[in-house]
Amino acid sequence: IPSTNGVFFRKNSQLFFTDGTANNSFEVKLNSKVPDFVSKDMILYKGNLVVAQEEFIVVADNGRGPAKEVVVGKIYDPINPTNLTIFQDKVYFIGTGMDGSGRKAGKLMSLDANNKVTEIFNFSTTNDIRFKMIGTKGNKLLFLRYVYNYGDTPPLTELWVSDGTRQGTQKISDSGSPSQVWDENAWIETNNHFYFAGF
C-alpha cells in the first residue's frame, strides 16, 4: 500500500515499510494483542495506515511512531478481508457482535479521523454469515451478506445499501446476485452503474 512517504507491504506474519532506501526499510511494530500480523486488509486514511486486526491498528504513514490501537469490540473475521471502505470521509467495515445465545452477528460500523468508532446497524443473527463490501455508488455504500441456513432452506446472498445511518441501511435484494460474488472482479462500475454476472 503506497503512503505519502513510502510503501507498506506484508510478508507472511510481518508488516514492513520502505521508502526505497536501506536506512528506511524496517518491520512495523504494531503492539497488538495478536502476536502475528494476520490481517489481509489495510487502507490508507487521513495520512495514516489503518490495519484490521482483532481491533484497529492506526500507524503513521512513515511507519514510525507509536501505533495506536482502537478498540472496536472485535472486527469481523480479521484473518479474511474485512473490506475496509472509505465512504463519507470515514472508514466503514463489518464488526462482530453476539446475541444472548452467544451466536455471532455482524454490525456495520465506521471509524472517523478522531479514531472514534460508531455502530450504525446490527444485523440479525444467523447460523453462518459472511460479508463483502462492494464499493460506493453516489451517496450509497453497497455490500453483500451471505446467509447460510441449515436444513432444507437454501442459502441467500443479500445485496444491501447504506447511507451511513441505521434508517438508511437496508436489504434491496436476495435474488439475482452475482454467481461469483466473492470474486474481486465480479463487479464492474461504469457510467455510475454497477454491472455483474447473475444467475
N, C-alpha and C positions, 0 to 999 in steps of 0.2 A: 504494500500500500504506500503510494507516494505521499510525503508530507512536504511542508514548505522548506524543510532543511535537509531532507534525505529520503530514505526508503525504509519502511518496516517490512520484515519478512519473517516467516516461521520456518523452523527446521525441527522436525519431529516434535518433541515436547518443549521447545525453547522458542522464545521470541527475540529477534535481533533488530538492530538499527545500524544503518551505514549512511554516510554522506559521500561515499566513494573514495574515502581515504582510509589508510590503515589506522591512523590515530583516532578516528571517529567511527570505528566499527566495533560493536560490542553487544553482549547479551543484555536485554532489558529485564531488570528485576521487577517483578510485579507485586511482591509482598502479599501474595494471595493465600487464602486458606487452601486453595487447590495446589498440591505440591508441584505438579507439572502443568505446563501450558497446554490446555486441552481444547481451547476454543478454535473453531474454524471461522468465526465471524468477528470481523473488526471493521470499523468505519472511522474516517477522519471527520471530526465535527468541531467547529469553532477553534481550529488550530490545535486540537488535541486528538490523540488516538483513543477511541472508545473500544474496549475489549470485552467481549461477553464471556465471563467465566461463570461460576455459580452466582457471583454478583457482577456488577460492572467494575472494570478497572479503567481509570482515566489516566493516560500517560501523556506527558508533554510532547509536542511534535518534534523535539530534538532528541527524544529518548532518555533525557536526563531528568534529574529532579525526582522527588518522591512521587511514586504512583499513588493515586487516590482511589480507595475502594468505596464504591457507592452501594449501600445496602438497598436491595430491592425485594427482599424476601427470597426469591430464587428465580433465575431465568429459566425459561422452558428449554430443557434438554441442551445444555451448553456444548455437549460433545458434537452435536449436529448443528448445522447452520440455523441460527435464530432469525436470520434475515433482518438485521438492523436496517431501518429505512428512515431517511431524513424526510420529514413532512411538516409543514407549518413551522419551520425553524426549530424543530425538536427531533430527537431520535425516538422512533417508535419500535416496539418489539413485543413479543409474547412472553409474559411471565407465567409462573406456575402457582396455583393455589390448591387448597384441599377442601373438600366438603366435610360435613360432620362425620361421614363414614370413613374418612381417610383416603378417598378416591381423588385422583389428580384432575384438576380442571384448569383451563387456560384463562389468562387475563390479558387484555390489550392494555399496554402501558406506554408511558412516554418519559423521556429524560430531557430536561431543559439545560440551558447553558450554565445555570447555577447548581447543576447536579441534583436537582430536585426531581424525584420520581412521582408520577401521578398515575393512579389506576383509573382507567377510562371505562372498561367494560368487562364484566365477568361472564364467561361462557358457562353453559350448563354442563354438569358433569356427565361424562360418558365412560364406557368401558375402555376405550382406546381412542386417543385423538392425536392428530398431527396438525401443524400449521405451516403455512408458507406465505411470506409476503410476496406480492406480485409487483407492486410499484404504485405510482400515483397517477391519477388522471384528473386534471383540473383541481378542484378542491376536495378530492376524494382519495383515500387510501384503499387499495384493493388487496385482499388476501384470501387464502384458501383455508378451510378447516375440513380435515378428513375425519370422519366418524365411523369407527368400526363397531358393528353390533354383532354380538354372538347370537347363535341360533339361526333362524331362517330369514331374519331381516338383513337385506343386503347393505353393504357399506355405502356411505354417501360422501361425496366431495362437494362441499358447500362453498359458494362464492359469496364473500362478504365485502361490504364497503363501510368506510367510516369517515366522518368529517372531523374527527378528533374529540367528539362528545359522546356521552353514553346514549343520548337520544338519537344521535346521527349514526350509530353503529348498528347495522342490520344485515341480515342474510337476504340476498337478492335472487339466489338460485341454488338448487341442489340437483340440477339435471343439466345435461349438455355441457358439462365441464370437460376440459381437455383430457384426452386419453393419457397423455404423458405429463400430468400436472406438476410432477416433482422434477421434471427436466428443466435445466436452466434455459433452454431455447424453446420452451413450449409456448411462450407468449411473445408477441411482436407488437410494438406500439408504432403507429404511423397515422398521420393526419388526425391526431387526437382521438384515435380509436384503438382498442385492443383487439388483436386477432389471434385465434388459436384453433387447433385441430380438435374437434369434438368427437363424441361417439353417440 
